[in-house]
Amino acid sequence: MPSLDQNRVTWLRGIMPAHDFPRFVDLLRQDLTERRHNLSAAMAAGDRQAIQMEAHAIAGMAANTGACTLEKMARALMRQSGASPLPELTEAMVGVLAEEETVQRELAALR
């Protein structure tokens, strides 16, 4: 089952010139990679506010691109970041990062 909603991908392709779409995909991938590193660093530091900020950014990006599972997982991490024990946050983060990898592969295939 694809991680990206193909209807959303088709819509995104349709709202921009064809030559802009590969650049758009590249920017998404770069931003996801940066957020992935930031989230990992925040988790290592136990910085709950930074965890919440990065999870929020990932959720927003996922929502805009039709990565519904990633969005749900990132939103769950956002909710948990305030009070859940760090081991639970680590488990949630591992899930977000695994889904992010899947989304990255699908984005790469769109180029």
Secondary structure, DSSP 8 states (H G I E B T S, - for coil): --SS-HHHHHHHHHTS-GGGHHHHHHHHHHHHHHHHHHHHHHHHHT-HHHHHHHHHHHHHHHHHHT-HHHHHHHHHHHHHTTTS-HHHHHHHHHHHHHHHHHHHHHHHHH-
